[in-house]
Amino acid sequence: MRFFYLVFILFLFSCAYNEHVPGCTDSSAVNFNLSATVDDGSCIYTGIECTILDEDPSYTLCIQQIFTESCVACHQYGNASGGLQLQDYDQIYEAVINGDVLSRINLEQNNPLLMPQGNKLSDLDISLIEKWVSNGALND
């Protein structure tokens, strides 16, 4: 009987807890997370060049990367400047469609309301965001 209890206890402790860990699950992305069990849409890819010639810029390949590199440092959970989070598609979509993101990124360099603060986005990045919005701001 002791043997049965010992085997039962070992069985209980050997079972892995199936916890959902959000993150990038695509191994070809630069921010691949080996621990992630649920893809949260945060994958970032390199080697894909978004250009001014893109008539329909991809959210995943172009827009998300712009926001990740230029906005998330100040607009993330736990540190959301102005209460605005820009970490995922839904947050970015709402901020661009219902907010004043387009006007703020188009201000002059010396304007204190310019976003990102002190570092105007490149003309390419602004153009890509504007084209993405004019094409319906789709999540591809």
Rosetta blueprint (number, residue, H / E / L):
1 M L
2 R H
3 F H
4 F H
5 Y H
6 L H
7 V H
8 F H
9 I H
10 L H
11 F H
12 L H
13 F H
14 S H
15 C L
16 A L
17 Y L
18 N L
19 E L
20 H L
21 V L
22 P E
23 G E
24 C L
25 T L
26 D L
27 S L
28 S L
29 A L
30 V L
31 N L
32 F L
33 N L
34 L L
35 S L
36 A L
37 T L
38 V E
39 D E
40 D L
41 G L
42 S L
43 C L
44 I L
45 Y L
46 T L
47 G L
48 I L
49 E L
50 C L
51 T L
52 I L
53 L L
54 D L
55 E L
56 D L
57 P L
58 S L
59 Y H
60 T H
61 L H
62 C H
63 I H
64 Q H
65 Q H
66 I H
67 F H
68 T H
69 E H
70 S H
71 C L
72 V L
73 A L
74 C L
75 H E
76 Q E
77 Y L
78 G L
79 N E
80 A E
81 S H
82 G H
83 G H
84 L L
85 Q L
86 L L
87 Q L
88 D L
89 Y H
90 D H
91 Q H
92 I H
93 Y H
94 E H
95 A H
96 V H
97 I H
98 N H
99 G L
100 D L
101 V H
102 L H
103 S H
104 R H
105 I H
106 N L
107 L L
108 E L
109 Q L
110 N L
111 N L
112 P L
113 L L
114 L L
115 M L
116 P L
117 Q L
118 G L
119 N L
120 K L
121 L L
122 S L
123 D H
124 L H
125 D H
126 I H
127 S H
128 L H
129 I H
130 E H
131 K H
132 W H
133 V H
134 S H
135 N L
136 G L
137 A L
138 L L
139 N L
140 D L
